[in-house]
Amino acid sequence: MGANTAAEGSGPGDTVRHHSARLALADAGVDERDLADSHGVVSIGTTDGGSDDGEAVAATAVRFGFGEVDPAAVRRIPANRIAVGVARELGLSDVDVTTLATACA
């Protein structure tokens, strides 16, 4: 795997994400080295962003307003980081990234 997989703080979800990205490329017959200078899109689908923190932030915002939302909880929501992590892992720098946090809805 690439250098970013050993980054401090990477966990089991990161490992699965990295392997999944590489398997998707292999299934598509794409060599990741060919992507380095390409423009593209990294789009990931997940059921709810992968985090109970996301639900807690949304519930707090609805009940009490955004001023009461815990900033630390917002930083723990991985949905906005999933596609970015894949792009970094594959060394992609000219891509748009998106995570569809309601892909199974």
Secondary structure, 3 states (H helix, E strand, C coil): CCHHHHCCCCCHHHHHHHHHHHHHHHHHCCCHHHHCCCCEEEEEECCCCCCHHHHHHHHHHHHHCHHHCCHHHHHHCCHHHHHHHHHHHCCCCCEEEEEECCCCC
